[in-house]
Amino acid sequence: MNIRIKALIACIVELFLFSFISFFLFIAFFKLAFFSFPFSAFIWTYWGFNVFTLIFGVKVLERYKASYAFLNFFAVGILIIALIAGFGAEINIWYIIIAATIVTVLYILLTVHFIKTYWRLVAEEVLRWFGKKSQTEKKSDDSMCGN
């Protein structure tokens, strides 16, 4: 089975499954719905990676999915803490700023690593979209011409 077909099936299954889970969490925490946000961010990250796989035809490793999902979980948790702090809880704003900065730096580092790792795989597909030849195609054309 093609990797894009598998990704499409995973996207559809996760869309319904994660929608059901998110709706259930919202109902369970109706008065405190923001408690369901971190978990929802965590699970929807997996759906986003399957959309990436569907578009580019490149399978993303589970550790990258887990890394981004954990960072989403952590970042949304920080936003909830900031929200609670805004309602008068005894939380120092500097802790929130430091934690948000750490999350931002982690996202940047992980994104740079992700792009460096997967750009070679995705580059050929992207270049094909723009009607340009990738380095691999250029080399194969040169070898066919006898250069």
ZAMIDO-379543 format. One record per atom (N, C-alpha, C): atom name; z, y, x. Coordinates in nm, 2 decimals, always signed. Each point is the difference from the previous one (the first is absolute). Layout:
BEGIN
<node 'CA', <Z, Y, X>>;
...
REM end
This chain:
BEGIN
<node 'N', <+0.00, -0.12, +0.08>>;
<node 'CA', <+0.00, +0.12, -0.08>>;
<node 'C', <+0.00, +0.12, +0.09>>;
<node 'N', <-0.08, +0.10, -0.04>>;
<node 'CA', <-0.01, +0.13, +0.08>>;
<node 'C', <+0.13, +0.07, +0.00>>;
<node 'N', <+0.03, +0.07, +0.11>>;
<node 'CA', <+0.13, +0.07, +0.02>>;
<node 'C', <+0.01, +0.12, -0.10>>;
<node 'N', <-0.11, +0.06, -0.04>>;
<node 'CA', <+0.00, +0.10, -0.10>>;
<node 'C', <+0.03, -0.05, -0.14>>;
<node 'N', <-0.05, -0.12, -0.03>>;
<node 'CA', <+0.03, -0.06, -0.13>>;
<node 'C', <+0.15, -0.04, -0.01>>;
<node 'N', <+0.05, -0.05, +0.11>>;
<node 'CA', <+0.15, -0.03, +0.01>>;
<node 'C', <+0.08, +0.13, -0.02>>;
<node 'N', <-0.04, +0.10, +0.06>>;
<node 'CA', <+0.07, +0.13, -0.01>>;
<node 'C', <-0.01, +0.06, -0.14>>;
<node 'N', <-0.12, -0.02, -0.06>>;
<node 'CA', <-0.01, +0.05, -0.14>>;
<node 'C', <+0.09, -0.08, -0.09>>;
<node 'N', <+0.01, -0.13, +0.01>>;
<node 'CA', <+0.09, -0.08, -0.08>>;
<node 'C', <+0.14, +0.04, +0.02>>;
<node 'N', <+0.04, +0.02, +0.13>>;
<node 'CA', <+0.14, +0.04, +0.04>>;
<node 'C', <+0.03, +0.14, -0.06>>;
<node 'N', <-0.10, +0.09, +0.00>>;
<node 'CA', <+0.02, +0.13, -0.06>>;
<node 'C', <+0.03, +0.00, -0.15>>;
<node 'N', <-0.08, -0.08, -0.07>>;
<node 'CA', <+0.01, -0.01, -0.14>>;
<node 'C', <+0.14, -0.07, -0.04>>;
<node 'N', <+0.03, -0.11, +0.07>>;
<node 'CA', <+0.13, -0.07, -0.02>>;
<node 'C', <+0.12, +0.10, +0.03>>;
<node 'N', <-0.01, +0.06, +0.11>>;
<node 'CA', <+0.11, +0.09, +0.04>>;
<node 'C', <+0.01, +0.12, -0.10>>;
<node 'N', <-0.12, +0.05, -0.04>>;
<node 'CA', <+0.01, +0.12, -0.09>>;
<node 'C', <+0.08, -0.04, -0.13>>;
<node 'N', <-0.03, -0.12, -0.06>>;
<node 'CA', <+0.07, -0.04, -0.12>>;
<node 'C', <+0.15, -0.03, +0.03>>;
<node 'N', <+0.02, -0.08, +0.11>>;
<node 'CA', <+0.13, -0.04, +0.04>>;
<node 'C', <+0.09, +0.12, +0.03>>;
<node 'N', <-0.05, +0.09, +0.09>>;
<node 'CA', <+0.08, +0.11, +0.05>>;
<node 'C', <+0.02, +0.10, -0.12>>;
<node 'N', <-0.10, +0.01, -0.08>>;
<node 'CA', <+0.02, +0.09, -0.12>>;
<node 'C', <+0.11, -0.05, -0.09>>;
<node 'N', <+0.00, -0.13, -0.02>>;
<node 'CA', <+0.11, -0.06, -0.08>>;
<node 'C', <+0.13, +0.02, +0.07>>;
<node 'N', <+0.01, -0.03, +0.13>>;
<node 'CA', <+0.13, +0.02, +0.07>>;
<node 'C', <+0.04, +0.14, -0.01>>;
<node 'N', <-0.09, +0.10, +0.03>>;
<node 'CA', <+0.04, +0.14, +0.00>>;
<node 'C', <+0.05, +0.04, -0.14>>;
<node 'N', <-0.07, -0.04, -0.10>>;
<node 'CA', <+0.04, +0.03, -0.14>>;
<node 'C', <+0.13, -0.06, -0.03>>;
<node 'N', <+0.03, -0.13, +0.04>>;
<node 'CA', <+0.13, -0.06, -0.02>>;
<node 'C', <+0.11, +0.08, +0.07>>;
<node 'N', <-0.03, +0.04, +0.12>>;
<node 'CA', <+0.11, +0.07, +0.08>>;
<node 'C', <+0.03, +0.14, -0.07>>;
<node 'N', <-0.11, +0.06, -0.05>>;
<node 'CA', <+0.02, +0.13, -0.07>>;
<node 'C', <+0.08, -0.02, -0.12>>;
<node 'N', <-0.02, -0.10, -0.08>>;
<node 'CA', <+0.08, -0.03, -0.12>>;
<node 'C', <+0.14, -0.04, +0.04>>;
<node 'N', <+0.01, -0.08, +0.10>>;
<node 'CA', <+0.14, -0.04, +0.05>>;
<node 'C', <+0.08, +0.11, +0.04>>;
<node 'N', <-0.06, +0.10, +0.07>>;
<node 'CA', <+0.07, +0.12, +0.05>>;
<node 'C', <-0.04, +0.12, -0.08>>;
<node 'N', <-0.01, -0.01, -0.13>>;
<node 'CA', <-0.05, +0.11, -0.08>>;
<node 'C', <+0.06, +0.13, +0.03>>;
<node 'N', <+0.13, +0.01, +0.00>>;
<node 'CA', <+0.07, +0.13, +0.02>>;
<node 'C', <+0.00, +0.04, +0.15>>;
<node 'N', <-0.01, -0.10, +0.09>>;
<node 'CA', <-0.01, +0.02, +0.14>>;
<node 'C', <-0.13, -0.05, +0.06>>;
<node 'N', <-0.11, +0.04, -0.06>>;
<node 'CA', <-0.13, -0.06, +0.04>>;
<node 'C', <-0.03, +0.01, +0.14>>;
<node 'N', <+0.05, +0.11, +0.07>>;
<node 'CA', <-0.04, +0.02, +0.14>>;
<node 'C', <+0.05, -0.12, +0.09>>;
<node 'N', <+0.09, -0.08, -0.05>>;
<node 'CA', <+0.05, -0.12, +0.09>>;
<node 'C', <-0.12, -0.10, +0.01>>;
<node 'N', <-0.09, +0.00, -0.09>>;
<node 'CA', <-0.11, -0.09, +0.00>>;
<node 'C', <-0.11, +0.04, +0.09>>;
<node 'N', <+0.00, +0.13, +0.04>>;
<node 'CA', <-0.11, +0.06, +0.08>>;
<node 'C', <-0.02, -0.07, +0.14>>;
<node 'N', <+0.11, -0.02, +0.08>>;
<node 'CA', <-0.02, -0.06, +0.13>>;
<node 'C', <-0.07, -0.14, -0.01>>;
<node 'N', <+0.05, -0.08, -0.09>>;
<node 'CA', <-0.06, -0.13, -0.01>>;
<node 'C', <-0.14, +0.00, -0.05>>;
<node 'N', <-0.03, +0.09, -0.09>>;
<node 'CA', <-0.14, +0.02, -0.05>>;
<node 'C', <-0.09, +0.04, +0.11>>;
<node 'N', <+0.05, +0.10, +0.09>>;
<node 'CA', <-0.08, +0.04, +0.11>>;
<node 'C', <-0.03, -0.12, +0.10>>;
<node 'N', <+0.11, -0.08, +0.01>>;
<node 'CA', <-0.02, -0.12, +0.09>>;
<node 'C', <-0.10, -0.09, -0.05>>;
<node 'N', <+0.00, -0.04, -0.12>>;
<node 'CA', <-0.10, -0.10, -0.05>>;
<node 'C', <-0.14, +0.06, -0.02>>;
<node 'N', <-0.01, +0.13, -0.03>>;
<node 'CA', <-0.13, +0.05, -0.02>>;
<node 'C', <-0.08, +0.02, +0.13>>;
<node 'N', <+0.08, +0.00, +0.11>>;
<node 'CA', <-0.06, +0.01, +0.14>>;
<node 'C', <-0.09, -0.13, +0.02>>;
<node 'N', <+0.05, -0.11, -0.05>>;
<node 'CA', <-0.08, -0.13, +0.02>>;
<node 'C', <-0.13, +0.01, -0.08>>;
<node 'N', <+0.00, +0.07, -0.12>>;
<node 'CA', <-0.12, +0.02, -0.08>>;
<node 'C', <-0.09, +0.09, +0.08>>;
<node 'N', <+0.05, +0.10, +0.06>>;
<node 'CA', <-0.09, +0.09, +0.07>>;
<node 'C', <-0.07, -0.06, +0.12>>;
<node 'N', <+0.07, -0.10, +0.07>>;
<node 'CA', <-0.06, -0.07, +0.11>>;
<node 'C', <-0.11, -0.09, -0.05>>;
<node 'N', <+0.02, -0.06, -0.12>>;
<node 'CA', <-0.11, -0.09, -0.05>>;
<node 'C', <-0.12, +0.09, -0.05>>;
<node 'N', <+0.02, +0.12, -0.04>>;
<node 'CA', <-0.11, +0.09, -0.03>>;
<node 'C', <-0.07, +0.03, +0.13>>;
<node 'N', <+0.07, +0.03, +0.11>>;
<node 'CA', <-0.06, +0.02, +0.13>>;
<node 'C', <-0.09, -0.12, +0.04>>;
<node 'N', <+0.06, -0.12, -0.02>>;
<node 'CA', <-0.08, -0.12, +0.03>>;
<node 'C', <-0.12, -0.01, -0.08>>;
<node 'N', <+0.01, +0.03, -0.13>>;
<node 'CA', <-0.11, -0.01, -0.09>>;
<node 'C', <-0.11, +0.10, +0.04>>;
<node 'N', <+0.03, +0.12, +0.04>>;
<node 'CA', <-0.10, +0.10, +0.04>>;
<node 'C', <-0.06, -0.03, +0.13>>;
<node 'N', <+0.08, -0.03, +0.10>>;
<node 'CA', <-0.06, -0.02, +0.13>>;
<node 'C', <-0.03, -0.14, +0.04>>;
<node 'N', <+0.05, -0.10, -0.07>>;
<node 'CA', <-0.02, -0.14, +0.03>>;
<node 'C', <+0.07, -0.04, +0.12>>;
<node 'N', <+0.11, +0.07, +0.04>>;
<node 'CA', <+0.08, -0.04, +0.11>>;
<node 'C', <+0.14, -0.03, -0.05>>;
<node 'N', <+0.05, -0.12, +0.04>>;
<node 'CA', <+0.13, -0.04, -0.05>>;
<node 'C', <+0.11, +0.06, +0.09>>;
<node 'N', <+0.10, +0.06, -0.06>>;
<node 'CA', <+0.11, +0.07, +0.07>>;
<node 'C', <+0.11, -0.10, +0.01>>;
<node 'N', <+0.06, -0.01, +0.12>>;
<node 'CA', <+0.10, -0.09, +0.03>>;
<node 'C', <+0.13, +0.03, -0.08>>;
<node 'N', <+0.07, -0.11, -0.03>>;
<node 'CA', <+0.12, +0.02, -0.08>>;
<node 'C', <+0.10, +0.09, +0.06>>;
<node 'N', <+0.01, +0.00, +0.14>>;
<node 'CA', <+0.10, +0.08, +0.06>>;
<node 'C', <-0.03, +0.15, -0.02>>;
<node 'N', <-0.13, +0.04, -0.01>>;
<node 'CA', <-0.03, +0.14, -0.03>>;
<node 'C', <+0.03, +0.03, -0.14>>;
<node 'N', <-0.02, -0.09, -0.09>>;
<node 'CA', <+0.03, +0.02, -0.14>>;
<node 'C', <+0.15, +0.02, -0.01>>;
<node 'N', <+0.08, -0.09, +0.06>>;
<node 'CA', <+0.14, +0.01, -0.01>>;
<node 'C', <+0.06, +0.13, +0.07>>;
<node 'N', <-0.06, +0.04, +0.11>>;
<node 'CA', <+0.04, +0.12, +0.07>>;
<node 'C', <-0.02, +0.12, -0.09>>;
<node 'N', <-0.12, +0.01, -0.06>>;
<node 'CA', <-0.02, +0.12, -0.09>>;
<node 'C', <+0.08, -0.01, -0.12>>;
<node 'N', <+0.01, -0.12, -0.06>>;
<node 'CA', <+0.08, -0.01, -0.12>>;
<node 'C', <+0.15, +0.04, +0.03>>;
<node 'N', <+0.05, -0.04, +0.11>>;
<node 'CA', <+0.14, +0.03, +0.04>>;
<node 'C', <+0.01, +0.15, +0.01>>;
<node 'N', <-0.09, +0.06, +0.07>>;
<node 'CA', <+0.00, +0.15, +0.02>>;
<node 'C', <-0.01, +0.07, -0.13>>;
<node 'N', <-0.08, -0.05, -0.09>>;
<node 'CA', <-0.01, +0.06, -0.14>>;
<node 'C', <+0.13, -0.01, -0.07>>;
<node 'N', <+0.06, -0.12, +0.01>>;
<node 'CA', <+0.13, -0.02, -0.06>>;
<node 'C', <+0.11, +0.10, +0.06>>;
<node 'N', <+0.00, +0.01, +0.13>>;
<node 'CA', <+0.09, +0.09, +0.06>>;
<node 'C', <-0.02, +0.14, -0.03>>;
<node 'N', <-0.13, +0.05, +0.00>>;
<node 'CA', <-0.03, +0.14, -0.03>>;
<node 'C', <+0.03, +0.03, -0.14>>;
<node 'N', <-0.03, -0.08, -0.10>>;
<node 'CA', <+0.04, +0.03, -0.14>>;
<node 'C', <+0.15, +0.00, -0.02>>;
<node 'N', <+0.07, -0.09, +0.08>>;
<node 'CA', <+0.14, +0.00, -0.01>>;
<node 'C', <+0.06, +0.13, +0.05>>;
<node 'N', <-0.06, +0.06, +0.11>>;
<node 'CA', <+0.04, +0.12, +0.05>>;
<node 'C', <-0.02, +0.11, -0.10>>;
<node 'N', <-0.11, +0.00, -0.07>>;
<node 'CA', <-0.03, +0.10, -0.10>>;
<node 'C', <+0.10, -0.01, -0.12>>;
<node 'N', <+0.04, -0.12, -0.03>>;
<node 'CA', <+0.10, -0.02, -0.10>>;
<node 'C', <+0.14, +0.06, +0.04>>;
<node 'N', <+0.03, -0.02, +0.13>>;
<node 'CA', <+0.12, +0.05, +0.05>>;
<node 'C', <+0.00, +0.16, +0.00>>;
<node 'N', <-0.12, +0.05, +0.03>>;
<node 'CA', <-0.01, +0.15, -0.01>>;
<node 'C', <+0.01, +0.05, -0.14>>;
<node 'N', <-0.05, -0.08, -0.10>>;
<node 'CA', <+0.01, +0.03, -0.14>>;
<node 'C', <+0.15, +0.00, -0.04>>;
<node 'N', <+0.07, -0.10, +0.04>>;
<node 'CA', <+0.14, -0.01, -0.03>>;
<node 'C', <+0.08, +0.11, +0.06>>;
<node 'N', <-0.04, +0.03, +0.13>>;
<node 'CA', <+0.07, +0.11, +0.07>>;
<node 'C', <-0.02, +0.14, -0.07>>;
<node 'N', <-0.12, +0.01, -0.06>>;
<node 'CA', <-0.03, +0.12, -0.07>>;
<node 'C', <+0.08, +0.02, -0.13>>;
<node 'N', <+0.06, -0.11, -0.05>>;
<node 'CA', <+0.08, +0.01, -0.12>>;
<node 'C', <+0.15, +0.01, +0.03>>;
<node 'N', <+0.03, +0.03, +0.13>>;
<node 'CA', <+0.14, +0.03, +0.03>>;
<node 'C', <+0.08, -0.11, +0.07>>;
<node 'N', <-0.06, -0.11, +0.03>>;
<node 'CA', <+0.07, -0.11, +0.07>>;
<node 'C', <+0.03, +0.06, +0.14>>;
<node 'N', <+0.11, -0.06, +0.06>>;
<node 'CA', <+0.04, +0.04, +0.13>>;
<node 'C', <-0.08, -0.06, +0.12>>;
<node 'N', <-0.12, +0.04, +0.01>>;
<node 'CA', <-0.09, -0.06, +0.11>>;
<node 'C', <-0.05, +0.12, +0.08>>;
<node 'N', <+0.01, +0.00, +0.13>>;
<node 'CA', <-0.04, +0.11, +0.08>>;
<node 'C', <-0.15, +0.00, +0.01>>;
<node 'N', <-0.06, +0.12, -0.02>>;
<node 'CA', <-0.14, +0.02, +0.00>>;
<node 'C', <-0.07, -0.04, +0.13>>;
<node 'N', <+0.08, +0.02, +0.11>>;
<node 'CA', <-0.06, -0.03, +0.13>>;
<node 'C', <-0.02, -0.15, +0.02>>;
<node 'N', <+0.08, -0.08, -0.06>>;
<node 'CA', <-0.03, -0.15, +0.00>>;
<node 'C', <-0.13, -0.03, -0.06>>;
<node 'N', <-0.02, +0.07, -0.12>>;
<node 'CA', <-0.13, -0.03, -0.07>>;
<node 'C', <-0.12, +0.05, +0.09>>;
<node 'N', <+0.01, +0.12, +0.06>>;
<node 'CA', <-0.11, +0.05, +0.08>>;
<node 'C', <-0.02, -0.09, +0.12>>;
<node 'N', <+0.10, -0.05, +0.07>>;
<node 'CA', <-0.01, -0.09, +0.11>>;
<node 'C', <-0.07, -0.13, -0.04>>;
<node 'N', <+0.05, -0.06, -0.11>>;
<node 'CA', <-0.06, -0.12, -0.05>>;
<node 'C', <-0.14, +0.01, -0.04>>;
<node 'N', <-0.03, +0.11, -0.07>>;
<node 'CA', <-0.14, +0.03, -0.04>>;
<node 'C', <-0.09, +0.02, +0.13>>;
<node 'N', <+0.05, +0.06, +0.10>>;
<node 'CA', <-0.08, +0.02, +0.12>>;
<node 'C', <-0.02, -0.13, +0.07>>;
<node 'N', <+0.10, -0.09, +0.01>>;
<node 'CA', <-0.02, -0.13, +0.06>>;
<node 'C', <-0.10, -0.08, -0.08>>;
<node 'N', <+0.00, +0.00, -0.13>>;
<node 'CA', <-0.10, -0.07, -0.09>>;
<node 'C', <-0.14, +0.06, +0.03>>;
<node 'N', <-0.01, +0.13, +0.01>>;
<node 'CA', <-0.13, +0.06, +0.03>>;
<node 'C', <-0.06, -0.05, +0.13>>;
<node 'N', <+0.09, +0.01, +0.10>>;
<node 'CA', <-0.05, -0.05, +0.14>>;
<node 'C', <-0.04, -0.14, +0.00>>;
<node 'N', <+0.08, -0.09, -0.07>>;
<node 'CA', <-0.03, -0.14, -0.01>>;
<node 'C', <-0.14, -0.02, -0.07>>;
<node 'N', <-0.02, +0.07, -0.11>>;
<node 'CA', <-0.13, -0.01, -0.07>>;
<node 'C', <-0.11, +0.04, +0.09>>;
<node 'N', <+0.01, +0.11, +0.08>>;
<node 'CA', <-0.10, +0.05, +0.09>>;
<node 'C', <-0.03, -0.11, +0.10>>;
<node 'N', <+0.10, -0.05, +0.07>>;
<node 'CA', <-0.02, -0.10, +0.10>>;
<node 'C', <-0.06, -0.13, -0.05>>;
<node 'N', <+0.05, -0.04, -0.11>>;
<node 'CA', <-0.06, -0.12, -0.06>>;
<node 'C', <-0.14, +0.02, -0.05>>;
<node 'N', <-0.03, +0.11, -0.05>>;
<node 'CA', <-0.14, +0.03, -0.05>>;
<node 'C', <-0.09, +0.01, +0.12>>;
<node 'N', <+0.04, +0.06, +0.11>>;
<node 'CA', <-0.09, +0.01, +0.12>>;
<node 'C', <-0.02, -0.14, +0.05>>;
<node 'N', <+0.10, -0.09, +0.01>>;
<node 'CA', <-0.01, -0.13, +0.04>>;
<node 'C', <-0.10, -0.08, -0.09>>;
<node 'N', <+0.02, +0.02, -0.13>>;
<node 'CA', <-0.08, -0.07, -0.10>>;
<node 'C', <-0.15, +0.04, +0.02>>;
<node 'N', <-0.02, +0.13, +0.01>>;
<node 'CA', <-0.14, +0.04, +0.02>>;
<node 'C', <-0.07, -0.05, +0.13>>;
<node 'N', <+0.08, +0.00, +0.11>>;
<node 'CA', <-0.05, -0.05, +0.12>>;
<node 'C', <-0.03, -0.15, -0.01>>;
<node 'N', <+0.08, -0.07, -0.07>>;
<node 'CA', <-0.02, -0.15, -0.01>>;
<node 'C', <-0.11, -0.03, -0.09>>;
<node 'N', <-0.02, +0.06, -0.11>>;
<node 'CA', <-0.10, -0.04, -0.10>>;
<node 'C', <-0.13, +0.08, +0.00>>;
<node 'N', <+0.00, +0.11, +0.08>>;
<node 'CA', <-0.13, +0.08, +0.00>>;
<node 'C', <-0.12, -0.08, +0.04>>;
<node 'N', <+0.02, -0.08, +0.10>>;
<node 'CA', <-0.11, -0.08, +0.05>>;
<node 'C', <-0.06, -0.09, -0.11>>;
<node 'N', <+0.09, -0.06, -0.08>>;
<node 'CA', <-0.05, -0.09, -0.10>>;
<node 'C', <-0.06, +0.08, -0.12>>;
<node 'N', <+0.05, +0.12, -0.03>>;
<node 'CA', <-0.04, +0.07, -0.11>>;
<node 'C', <-0.12, +0.09, +0.04>>;
<node 'N', <-0.02, +0.04, +0.13>>;
<node 'CA', <-0.10, +0.09, +0.04>>;
<node 'C', <-0.14, -0.04, -0.04>>;
<node 'N', <-0.03, -0.13, +0.02>>;
<node 'CA', <-0.14, -0.04, -0.04>>;
<node 'C', <-0.03, +0.02, -0.14>>;
<node 'N', <+0.10, -0.03, -0.09>>;
<node 'CA', <-0.02, +0.02, -0.14>>;
<node 'C', <-0.02, +0.15, -0.04>>;
<node 'N', <+0.09, +0.08, +0.06>>;
<node 'CA', <-0.01, +0.15, -0.02>>;
<node 'C', <-0.13, +0.05, +0.05>>;
<node 'N', <-0.04, -0.04, +0.12>>;
<node 'CA', <-0.13, +0.05, +0.05>>;
<node 'C', <-0.12, -0.04, -0.08>>;
<node 'N', <+0.01, -0.12, -0.06>>;
<node 'CA', <-0.11, -0.05, -0.09>>;
<node 'C', <-0.01, +0.08, -0.12>>;
<node 'N', <+0.12, +0.05, -0.05>>;
<node 'CA', <+0.00, +0.08, -0.12>>;
<node 'C', <-0.08, +0.13, +0.03>>;
<node 'N', <+0.02, +0.06, +0.12>>;
<node 'CA', <-0.07, +0.12, +0.03>>;
<node 'C', <-0.14, -0.02, +0.06>>;
<node 'N', <-0.05, -0.12, +0.00>>;
<node 'CA', <-0.13, -0.03, +0.04>>;
<node 'C', <-0.02, +0.00, +0.15>>;
<node 'N', <+0.11, -0.01, +0.08>>;
<node 'CA', <-0.01, +0.00, +0.14>>;
<node 'C', <+0.03, -0.14, +0.06>>;
<node 'N', <-0.05, -0.03, +0.12>>;
<node 'CA', <+0.02, -0.13, +0.06>>;
<node 'C', <+0.13, +0.00, +0.08>>;
<node 'N', <+0.07, -0.11, -0.01>>;
<node 'CA', <+0.12, -0.01, +0.09>>;
<node 'C', <-0.04, -0.04, +0.14>>;
<node 'N', <+0.09, +0.00, +0.09>>;
<node 'CA', <-0.02, -0.04, +0.14>>;
<node 'C', <-0.05, -0.15, +0.00>>;
<node 'N', <+0.05, -0.08, -0.08>>;
<node 'CA', <-0.04, -0.14, +0.00>>;
<node 'C', <-0.14, -0.02, -0.04>>;
<node 'N', <-0.04, +0.08, -0.11>>;
<node 'CA', <-0.14, -0.01, -0.04>>;
<node 'C', <-0.10, +0.06, +0.10>>;
<node 'N', <+0.05, +0.11, +0.07>>;
<node 'CA', <-0.09, +0.06, +0.10>>;
<node 'C', <-0.02, -0.10, +0.12>>;
<node 'N', <+0.11, -0.07, +0.04>>;
<node 'CA', <-0.02, -0.10, +0.11>>;
<node 'C', <-0.09, -0.11, -0.04>>;
<node 'N', <+0.01, -0.05, -0.13>>;
<node 'CA', <-0.09, -0.11, -0.04>>;
<node 'C', <-0.14, +0.05, -0.01>>;
<node 'N', <-0.02, +0.12, -0.04>>;
<node 'CA', <-0.14, +0.06, +0.00>>;
<node 'C', <-0.06, +0.01, +0.14>>;
<node 'N', <+0.09, +0.05, +0.09>>;
<node 'CA', <-0.05, +0.01, +0.14>>;
<node 'C', <-0.03, -0.14, +0.06>>;
<node 'N', <+0.08, -0.10, -0.03>>;
<node 'CA', <-0.03, -0.13, +0.06>>;
<node 'C', <-0.13, -0.06, -0.06>>;
<node 'N', <-0.03, +0.03, -0.13>>;
<node 'CA', <-0.12, -0.05, -0.06>>;
<node 'C', <-0.12, +0.07, +0.06>>;
<node 'N', <+0.01, +0.12, +0.04>>;
<node 'CA', <-0.11, +0.08, +0.06>>;
<node 'C', <-0.03, -0.05, +0.14>>;
<node 'N', <+0.10, -0.07, +0.06>>;
<node 'CA', <-0.02, -0.04, +0.14>>;
<node 'C', <+0.05, +0.10, +0.10>>;
<node 'N', <+0.08, +0.09, -0.04>>;
<node 'CA', <+0.06, +0.10, +0.09>>;
<node 'C', <+0.13, -0.05, +0.07>>;
REM end
